[in-house]
Structure formats: structure tokens, C-alpha cells
Amino acid sequence: MNFQCGSVAPAVSLAVAALLCAPASRAQDAEDLAKKLSNPVAAMISVPFQYNYDHRYGTDDSGHKSVLNVQPVVPIELNADWNLISRTIVPIVSQTNIQSGTSQSGLGDITQSFFFSPKKPGAGGLIWGVGPVLLLPTGTDSALSARKWGAGPTFVLLKQEGPWTYGMLANHIWAGGGDSNRPSISNTFVQPFLSYTTKDAWTYGINTESTYDWKNRQWSVPINFTVGKLIKVGTQPINLTGGLRYWAEGPDSGPKGLGLRFVVTFLFPK
């Protein structure tokens, strides 16, 4: 007897059909969720906990830093055609020998972005969002904060074709208000990204999170290679990601060589 999910053969009960179709349906749901996670403006609440470790800071390569970024993404439905996507980055930092042989730990400066994004893809399947980005001087230690208020524009543009997701997220922040003894900021952030999601919800990705400091005319360019898997713990979807990052370019006092990245993301689909 031939049987295809989506239709019930006369000799097959609904209960048997449900059992036969459930595994394929669950796999498709997992794949769809994993692909949504690759879309920065997907209409889905997610809460990533992203841990990064980098080392070889300073002229003697003795400095190292750990950063746990708590990055909640919350979509807000504006009307039948538009969403507002809130993306927040809250860094919790621990560092040693970054500044004058001392150690600091605490909260860093928060970056808050808002993207106005159409609910449906545009011409050619393009997905996009645009809005403001804010820098908030929330750092609990002077070594963990720019002590400046900042703002600027941000945008994201991407396309999803089959298992592939590719695009770019970028912003520019000017910061001048705040502590007059601290230098002003003019930084451009550029993040091109490419990922491939399999039918069993594995995602392989590569991106750069490059920043150009216009004041010091200096690039910082980490290249991230990651592998992620969507799982369920009970009914809770969770994406687990691990990878390496390589510092291709940076200031003399910045990190060098290889770093680590681990991410645990809790997903709350509608």
C-alpha cells in the first residue's frame, strides 16, 4: 500500500496517518525554526546567550577577555503589513590584562537596535529591515564602557533560498554625549553572513563582525565559523551552536589568533 503524508488512504485510519506523518512534520518544523533563527528580523521571539572568548590582547599578548552577550529579539506587530523587531545586546564582561595589567568584570555598554520590517518578502524574495541603533553607557566599570551616548542608522538585507541564507547587517554609531574626558566615537559595523540549514536542523555558518573605527582609522575583523543544532527539551526549542573565530585584522592592543564562540538560544515561536 502506498501512503503519502497530506492525504489519508481509505484503508489507513487517521490515527495511523498521524503516526506516520508526525516524524516528517516535526523535522520540517525544526528545519523551519532553524532557518528563522538565521533571519535577524524573523517574527519570532528568541533569547540567545552568546559566549565569546578572545586572548592575546596587548603588546605582550597576555590579555584575555570573556564576554557573555544576552541578546533578546522581540518582534512587535505594528499592523497587517509591518513588524518592529527589537534586538538588544547586553554584554557581561570579564577581562584581565586588557588595561595596565588589571582585571575587571561587570556589565558593558548595551546596544539597542530597532528594525522596521515588512511582514512579506519584497521583490525577488528580499527580506529587509531598517531603523535606529542606540549605544547606552551602562558599563559598571570605566574600563568596560565608552561612557558615551550614541545613535545612528542600522539596516539588514537578506535572502533565503532553499537551505541557504545570505545577507548583511550593518550600522553606524556616532557617540559624543557623556563623559567629556572620553573620546568621541564614529564606528561602522558590517556583518555579512552565509548559512546552510539541513533538513535535520543542523546549521553551518560563516560571518564576519567587522568594525571600522573612523577616529583611529582601524579595522577589527573577526571571522566566525559556527555549527548549530536545533533540539527540543520537552516542548522548548533550543538551538546549540559552537565555533571558532579568527582575528584577521585588529589594532595592536586587540585580540589575535583564534577565539571561541558558544551560543545557547531559546526560541519562542508563535
Long-range contacts (C-beta under 8 A, 24 or more apart in sequence): 27-199, 27-200, 27-201, 28-199, 30-200, 30-201, 30-230, 30-232, 30-237, 31-197, 31-198, 31-199, 31-200, 31-201, 33-201, 33-230, 33-237, 33-239, 33-267, 33-269, 34-197, 34-201, 34-202, 34-203, 34-228, 34-230, 34-239, 35-160, 35-163, 35-165, 35-197, 36-267, 36-269, 37-203, 37-228, 37-230, 37-239, 37-265, 37-267, 38-160, 38-165, 38-193, 38-195, 38-197, 38-203, 38-205, 39-127, 39-158, 39-160, 39-165, 40-73, 40-85, 40-87, 40-115, 40-129, 40-156, 40-158, 40-169, 41-75, 41-83, 41-85, 41-115, 41-117, 41-127, 41-128, 41-129, 41-156, 42-73, 42-75, 43-75, 43-77, 43-83, 43-85, 43-119, 43-270, 44-73, 44-75, 44-267, 44-268, 44-269, 44-270, 45-72, 45-73, 45-74, 45-75, 45-267, 45-268, 45-269, 46-72, 46-73, 46-265, 46-266, 46-267, 46-268, 47-71, 47-72, 47-73, 47-265, 47-266, 47-268, 48-72, 48-73, 48-263, 48-264, 48-265, 48-266, 49-263, 49-264, 49-265, 50-261, 50-262, 50-263, 51-260, 51-261, 51-262, 51-263, 52-245, 52-259, 52-260, 52-261, 53-259, 53-260, 53-261, 54-222, 54-245, 54-247, 54-255, 54-259, 55-255, 55-256, 55-257, 55-259, 56-255, 56-256, 56-257, 57-95, 57-97, 57-98, 57-253, 57-254, 57-255, 57-256, 58-97, 58-98, 58-253, 59-252, 59-253, 61-256, 62-97, 63-95, 63-96, 63-97, 63-98, 63-255, 64-95, 64-96, 64-97, 65-93, 65-94, 65-95, 65-96, 65-98, 65-255, 66-93, 66-94, 66-95, 67-91, 67-92, 67-93, 67-94, 67-108, 68-92, 68-93, 78-116, 80-119, 81-118, 81-119, 81-120, 82-116, 82-117, 82-118, 82-119, 83-116, 83-117, 83-118, 83-119, 84-114, 84-115, 84-116, 84-117, 84-131, 85-114, 85-115, 85-117, 85-129, 86-112, 86-113, 86-114, 87-112, 87-113, 87-114, 87-115, 88-112, 88-113, 93-144, 95-143, 95-144, 98-143, 99-143, 102-143, 104-141, 104-143, 104-144, 105-141, 106-139, 106-140, 106-141, 106-144, 107-138, 107-139, 107-140, 107-144, 108-138, 108-139, 108-144, 108-145, 109-135, 109-136, 109-137, 109-138, 109-139, 109-144, 109-145, 109-146, 110-135, 110-136, 110-138, 111-135, 111-136, 111-173, 112-136, 113-154, 113-171, 115-154, 115-155, 115-156, 117-156, 124-159, 125-159, 125-160, 125-161, 126-157, 126-158, 126-159, 127-156, 127-157, 127-158, 127-159, 127-160, 127-167, 128-155, 128-156, 128-157, 128-158, 129-155, 129-156, 130-154, 130-155, 130-156, 131-155, 133-171, 133-173, 135-173, 135-175, 135-185, 137-178, 137-179, 146-175, 146-178, 146-182, 146-185, 147-178, 147-179, 147-182, 148-175, 148-176, 148-177, 148-178, 148-179, 148-182, 148-184, 148-185, 149-175, 149-176, 149-177, 149-178, 150-174, 150-175, 150-176, 150-185, 151-175, 158-193, 163-196, 163-197, 163-198, 163-199, 164-194, 164-195, 164-196, 165-193, 165-194, 165-195, 165-196, 165-197, 166-192, 166-193, 166-194, 166-195, 167-192, 167-193, 168-192, 168-193, 169-193, 183-215, 184-215, 185-215, 186-213, 186-214, 186-215, 187-211, 187-212, 187-213, 187-214, 188-212, 188-214, 201-229, 201-230, 202-227, 202-228, 202-229, 203-227, 203-228, 203-229, 203-230, 203-239, 203-241, 204-228, 205-243, 208-248, 210-249, 216-251, 218-250, 218-251, 219-249, 219-250, 220-247, 220-249, 220-250, 220-251, 220-254, 221-247, 221-248, 221-249, 221-250, 222-246, 222-247, 222-248, 222-250, 222-255, 222-259, 223-248, 224-261, 226-261, 226-263, 228-263, 230-267, 236-266, 237-266, 237-267, 237-269, 238-264, 238-265, 238-266, 238-267, 239-263, 239-264, 239-265, 239-267, 240-264, 240-265, 241-265
